[in-house]
Amino acid sequence: MTMFLIRRVGAAVFVLWLVMSGVFLLVNVVGDPARAALGEKASAEQLEGFRKKHQLDRPVLVRYASYLGDLATLELGDSYQDGQPVRSLIARRLPRTMLLGGMALLFELSIGLTVGAIAALRRKSWFDTGVMALSFVGISMPSFIVGLWFLSYFAFRLGWFPIGGYGLTALDHVHHAILPALTLAVIGAATYARLTRSELIEALKSDYVRAARAKGLSLARVVVVHASRNALLPIVTLLSVSMRVLVSGAVITESIFGWPGMGRLAVEAISGLDLPVILGIVFVACAMVQVGNILADLTIVALDPRLRDGGLG
């Protein structure tokens, strides 16, 4: 178990380095940050002074080596746009994105697992058919279309939720987060529903479930105590995929709903070629995904004792 954890952490660090290296080299060959920050009317002297101040006049590989050294100490630099430390910008935005992602994940699991389990228990019924049809639509629907529809119907027409923003109090934050969180959760909930249904149907066909039913155990007890444990393994594996979807989906969703999180900050940074902010957001997002992957792997080991002794490779 210890060696497995060491290998997973090592792999996560390698992936993090690979992603940051690729993004660093990419953003340093696209556009002119000095021109984006100072505007089209900036003089040649102003542009040159900006590049020298931010070391943009140095070779890319020299800047890359310097950046890796700063990254090792979690020094993310200062924004080109307003001079604020990138760590401060992310520290203000990250809790808001985590609130949105946490609520979205809660919606995904509560809706997807419940609906998928009921569909499995009522296989070939009208409910099962409807769930499978709706889940297919949910997986196929782009998040920006879902967000605009939610905004148009539930915010504009019915007035149940705010049009956008973040609110002032904790309850306001949650209220403002419901629609964007549901938007983020649509694809995940549909995926979890389909996976839960298929895994639970297979589990209910197994010999140990038949034996438990033969002993007189109720169907509800068999599902909760026996079948659900094996059915949860692929669902937990899917959690790591959900982390990536939530992180990437937040960029579009936060822009649609005016949610002041990391996704919206990323859009602003990309439009202004604010390299330190872009790199800082990618670093934090990639680190969150890797931590989620490791936690998912550890949860799988906890659910399946066969993996604890030699099953991890």
C-alpha positions as CSV (number, residue, x, y, z in Angstrom):
1,M,0.0,0.0,0.0
2,T,2.8,2.4,0.9
3,M,4.7,1.7,-2.3
4,F,1.5,2.1,-4.3
5,L,1.0,5.5,-2.8
6,I,4.6,6.5,-3.4
7,R,4.3,5.5,-7.1
8,R,1.0,7.3,-7.5
9,V,2.4,10.5,-6.0
10,G,5.5,10.2,-8.2
11,A,3.3,9.7,-11.3
12,A,1.2,12.7,-10.3
13,V,4.2,14.9,-10.0
14,F,5.5,13.7,-13.4
15,V,2.1,14.5,-15.0
16,L,2.1,17.9,-13.3
17,W,5.6,18.7,-14.7
18,L,4.6,17.5,-18.1
19,V,1.4,19.6,-18.3
20,M,3.1,22.7,-16.9
21,S,6.0,22.4,-19.3
22,G,3.7,22.1,-22.3
23,V,1.5,25.0,-21.3
24,F,4.5,27.2,-20.5
25,L,6.0,26.6,-23.9
26,L,2.7,27.1,-25.6
27,V,1.7,30.4,-24.0
28,N,5.1,31.8,-24.6
29,V,4.9,31.4,-28.3
30,V,1.3,32.7,-28.7
31,G,0.8,36.4,-29.0
32,D,2.6,39.3,-27.4
33,P,1.8,39.8,-23.6
34,A,3.3,43.3,-23.7
35,R,1.0,44.4,-26.5
36,A,-2.0,42.8,-24.8
37,A,-1.3,44.5,-21.4
38,L,-0.4,48.0,-22.7
39,G,-2.7,48.2,-25.7
40,E,-2.2,49.0,-29.4
41,K,-1.2,52.6,-28.8
42,A,1.8,51.7,-26.6
43,S,5.1,53.0,-27.8
44,A,8.1,50.9,-28.6
45,E,9.9,52.1,-25.5
46,Q,7.0,51.2,-23.3
47,L,6.8,47.7,-24.8
48,E,10.5,47.2,-24.4
49,G,10.3,48.4,-20.8
50,F,7.5,46.0,-20.1
51,R,9.3,43.0,-21.6
52,K,12.5,43.8,-19.6
53,K,10.5,44.2,-16.4
54,H,8.9,40.8,-16.8
55,Q,12.0,39.2,-18.3
56,L,10.2,38.5,-21.5
57,D,13.3,39.6,-23.4
58,R,15.2,36.5,-22.2
59,P,15.3,33.3,-24.2
60,V,12.3,30.9,-23.6
61,L,14.5,28.1,-22.2
62,V,16.1,30.5,-19.7
63,R,12.7,31.7,-18.6
64,Y,11.5,28.0,-18.4
65,A,14.3,27.0,-16.1
66,S,13.6,30.1,-13.9
67,Y,9.9,29.3,-13.9
68,L,10.5,25.7,-12.8
69,G,12.6,26.9,-9.9
70,D,9.9,29.3,-8.8
71,L,7.3,26.6,-9.2
72,A,9.2,24.3,-6.9
73,T,8.7,26.9,-4.1
74,L,5.1,27.6,-5.2
75,E,6.1,31.1,-6.3
76,L,3.6,31.8,-9.0
77,G,4.6,35.4,-9.8
78,D,2.6,38.6,-10.3
79,S,-0.2,39.4,-12.8
80,Y,0.8,41.4,-15.8
81,Q,-2.6,43.2,-15.8
82,D,-2.7,44.7,-12.2
83,G,0.5,43.5,-10.6
84,Q,-1.2,41.5,-7.9
85,P,0.4,38.2,-6.7
86,V,-1.1,35.3,-8.6
87,R,-1.4,33.3,-5.4
88,S,-3.6,36.1,-3.9
89,L,-5.8,36.1,-7.0
90,I,-6.2,32.3,-6.9
91,A,-6.8,32.3,-3.2
92,R,-9.8,34.6,-3.6
93,R,-11.3,32.7,-6.5
94,L,-10.5,29.1,-5.6
95,P,-13.0,28.7,-2.7
96,R,-15.8,30.0,-5.0
97,T,-14.9,27.4,-7.7
98,M,-14.6,24.7,-5.0
99,L,-18.1,25.6,-3.8
100,L,-19.5,25.4,-7.3
101,G,-17.7,22.1,-8.1
102,G,-18.6,20.6,-4.7
103,M,-22.3,21.3,-5.3
104,A,-22.1,20.0,-8.8
105,L,-20.5,16.8,-7.7
106,L,-23.2,16.4,-5.0
107,F,-25.9,16.9,-7.6
108,E,-24.2,14.4,-10.0
109,L,-24.0,11.7,-7.4
110,S,-27.3,12.1,-5.7
111,I,-29.3,12.3,-8.9
112,G,-27.2,9.9,-11.0
113,L,-26.9,7.1,-8.4
114,T,-30.5,7.3,-7.2
115,V,-32.0,7.4,-10.7
116,G,-29.6,4.7,-12.0
117,A,-30.4,2.4,-9.0
118,I,-34.2,2.8,-9.5
119,A,-33.8,2.1,-13.3
120,A,-31.9,-1.1,-12.5
121,L,-34.5,-2.3,-10.1
122,R,-37.3,-1.5,-12.6
123,R,-35.5,-2.8,-15.7
124,K,-37.4,-2.6,-19.0
125,S,-40.1,-0.4,-17.4
126,W,-41.2,2.9,-18.7
127,F,-39.1,4.6,-16.0
128,D,-36.0,2.7,-17.1
129,T,-36.6,3.6,-20.8
130,G,-37.2,7.2,-19.9
131,V,-34.0,7.4,-17.8
132,M,-31.9,5.9,-20.5
133,A,-33.3,8.3,-23.1
134,L,-32.8,11.4,-20.9
135,S,-29.3,10.3,-19.9
136,F,-28.3,10.0,-23.6
137,V,-29.6,13.6,-24.1
138,G,-27.8,14.8,-21.0
139,I,-24.5,13.3,-22.1
140,S,-24.8,14.7,-25.7
141,M,-25.9,18.3,-24.6
142,P,-23.1,20.9,-24.5
143,S,-22.9,22.6,-21.1
144,F,-23.3,26.1,-22.6
145,I,-26.6,25.1,-24.1
146,V,-27.8,23.7,-20.8
147,G,-26.6,26.8,-19.0
148,L,-28.4,29.2,-21.3
149,W,-31.6,27.1,-21.1
150,F,-31.5,27.0,-17.3
151,L,-30.8,30.8,-17.2
152,S,-33.6,31.6,-19.6
153,Y,-36.2,29.4,-17.9
154,F,-35.5,29.3,-14.2
155,A,-33.9,32.7,-13.8
156,F,-35.6,34.9,-16.4
157,R,-39.0,33.3,-16.8
158,L,-39.7,31.8,-13.4
159,G,-37.5,34.1,-11.3
160,W,-36.5,31.3,-8.9
161,F,-32.8,31.9,-9.1
162,P,-30.6,35.0,-9.6
163,I,-29.5,35.8,-13.1
164,G,-25.8,35.7,-12.1
165,G,-23.3,36.9,-9.6
166,Y,-22.1,35.5,-6.3
167,G,-24.2,37.1,-3.6
168,L,-23.2,38.6,-0.2
169,T,-24.0,36.0,2.5
170,A,-23.2,32.3,2.7
171,L,-26.8,31.5,1.9
172,D,-26.7,33.9,-1.1
173,H,-23.6,32.1,-2.3
174,V,-25.3,28.7,-2.3
175,H,-28.5,30.2,-3.9
176,H,-26.5,31.8,-6.7
177,A,-24.5,28.5,-7.2
178,I,-27.5,26.2,-7.7
179,L,-28.1,26.9,-11.4
180,P,-24.4,26.8,-12.5
181,A,-23.8,23.7,-10.4
182,L,-26.8,22.0,-12.0
183,T,-25.4,23.0,-15.4
184,L,-22.1,21.4,-14.5
185,A,-23.8,18.3,-13.1
186,V,-26.0,17.4,-16.1
187,I,-23.4,15.4,-18.0
188,G,-22.0,13.7,-14.9
189,A,-25.5,12.8,-13.5
190,A,-26.4,11.2,-16.9
191,T,-23.1,9.3,-16.9
192,Y,-23.5,8.1,-13.4
193,A,-27.1,7.0,-14.0
194,R,-26.1,4.9,-17.0
195,L,-23.1,3.3,-15.2
196,T,-25.0,2.7,-12.0
197,R,-27.8,1.0,-13.9
198,S,-25.5,-1.3,-15.9
199,E,-23.3,-2.2,-12.9
200,L,-26.2,-2.9,-10.6
201,I,-28.0,-5.1,-13.1
202,E,-24.8,-7.2,-13.5
203,A,-24.4,-7.4,-9.7
204,L,-28.0,-8.5,-9.2
205,K,-27.3,-11.4,-11.6
206,S,-24.4,-12.7,-9.5
207,D,-24.4,-15.9,-7.5
208,Y,-23.9,-14.2,-4.1
209,V,-27.0,-12.1,-4.6
210,R,-29.1,-15.1,-5.5
211,A,-27.8,-16.9,-2.4
212,A,-28.6,-13.9,-0.2
213,R,-32.1,-13.7,-1.7
214,A,-32.5,-17.5,-1.1
215,K,-31.7,-17.0,2.6
216,G,-34.7,-14.6,2.8
217,L,-33.0,-11.3,2.7
218,S,-35.1,-8.5,1.3
219,L,-34.2,-7.0,-2.1
220,A,-33.5,-3.6,-0.5
221,R,-31.0,-5.2,2.0
222,V,-29.3,-7.2,-0.8
223,V,-28.9,-4.1,-2.9
224,V,-27.6,-1.8,-0.1
225,V,-25.3,-4.4,1.7
226,H,-24.1,-6.7,-1.1
227,A,-24.7,-5.6,-4.7
228,S,-23.9,-1.9,-4.2
229,R,-20.4,-2.6,-2.9
230,N,-19.2,-4.2,-6.2
231,A,-21.2,-1.7,-8.3
232,L,-19.5,1.2,-6.6
233,L,-16.0,0.3,-7.8
234,P,-16.3,1.6,-11.4
235,I,-18.4,4.5,-10.1
236,V,-15.5,5.6,-7.8
237,T,-13.1,5.2,-10.8
238,L,-15.4,7.6,-12.7
239,L,-15.0,10.2,-9.9
240,S,-11.5,11.1,-11.2
241,V,-13.0,11.7,-14.6
242,S,-15.6,13.9,-13.0
243,M,-12.9,16.1,-11.5
244,R,-11.5,16.8,-14.9
245,V,-14.9,17.5,-16.4
246,L,-15.8,19.9,-13.5
247,V,-12.6,21.8,-13.8
248,S,-12.8,22.3,-17.6
249,G,-16.5,22.9,-17.5
250,A,-16.2,25.6,-14.9
251,V,-14.5,27.9,-17.5
252,I,-17.6,28.1,-19.7
253,T,-20.2,27.8,-16.9
254,E,-18.7,30.5,-14.7
255,S,-18.6,32.9,-17.7
256,I,-22.3,32.2,-18.5
257,F,-23.5,32.9,-15.0
258,G,-21.1,35.6,-14.1
259,W,-19.7,33.4,-11.3
260,P,-16.4,35.0,-10.0
261,G,-14.3,31.9,-9.8
262,M,-11.2,30.5,-11.3
263,G,-12.9,29.6,-14.6
264,R,-13.9,33.2,-15.2
265,L,-10.4,34.4,-14.1
266,A,-8.9,32.0,-16.7
267,V,-11.0,33.5,-19.4
268,E,-9.9,37.0,-18.4
269,A,-6.3,35.9,-18.2
270,I,-6.4,34.2,-21.6
271,S,-8.0,37.2,-23.3
272,G,-5.3,39.5,-21.9
273,L,-2.4,37.0,-22.3
274,D,-1.6,37.3,-18.6
275,L,0.9,34.4,-18.6
276,P,1.5,34.2,-14.8
277,V,-2.2,33.9,-14.1
278,I,-2.8,31.4,-16.9
279,L,0.1,29.2,-15.6
280,G,-1.0,29.6,-12.0
281,I,-4.6,28.5,-12.8
282,V,-3.4,25.5,-14.8
283,F,-1.1,24.5,-12.0
284,V,-3.8,24.6,-9.3
285,A,-6.4,22.9,-11.6
286,C,-4.0,20.1,-12.6
287,A,-2.9,19.5,-9.0
288,M,-6.5,19.3,-7.9
289,V,-7.2,16.7,-10.6
290,Q,-4.2,14.6,-9.6
291,V,-5.2,14.7,-5.9
292,G,-8.7,13.6,-6.9
293,N,-7.2,10.7,-8.9
294,I,-5.1,9.5,-5.9
295,L,-8.0,9.7,-3.5
296,A,-10.2,7.7,-6.0
297,D,-7.5,5.0,-6.2
298,L,-7.3,4.8,-2.4
299,T,-11.0,4.5,-2.1
300,I,-11.1,1.7,-4.6
301,V,-8.5,-0.2,-2.5
302,A,-10.6,0.4,0.6
303,L,-13.7,-1.0,-1.2
304,D,-11.9,-4.1,-2.6
305,P,-9.7,-5.9,-0.1
306,R,-8.3,-8.1,-2.9
307,L,-6.2,-5.1,-4.1
308,R,-4.5,-4.6,-0.8
309,D,-2.1,-7.5,-1.0
310,G,-0.3,-7.6,-4.3
311,G,-3.2,-6.5,-6.4
312,L,-1.9,-3.0,-7.0
313,G,1.1,-4.0,-9.1
